[in-house]
Amino acid sequence: MVGNFVRLSLSMLLILLSLPFLAISFLVAALCAAVAALLPRFHRQQRADAMAFVKPRTADQFGFDDAVSAYENLIGTHAWKRP
């Protein structure tokens, strides 16, 4: 009975000591969200720059056939090594 009380009291103490850190992290997250909402021009410019690097590609450009054949060769090599 005493052991359960000690474990419960230590658990409660740990929770109570961690609550201020949790509150501070929520406050920091709210401030970051507010700053992000107040500066939409910066985000629009950043998104436009990020999208400039994206190019549409077809499946042939990734070389899936070569990758599949290399994977099959790898499986075949390991299958022959087993007794």
Secondary structure by P-SEA (a helix, b strand, c coil): caaaaaaaaaaaaaaaaaaaaaaaaaaaaaaaaaaaaacaaaaaaaaaaaaccbbbbcccccaaaaaaaaaaaaaaaaaaacc
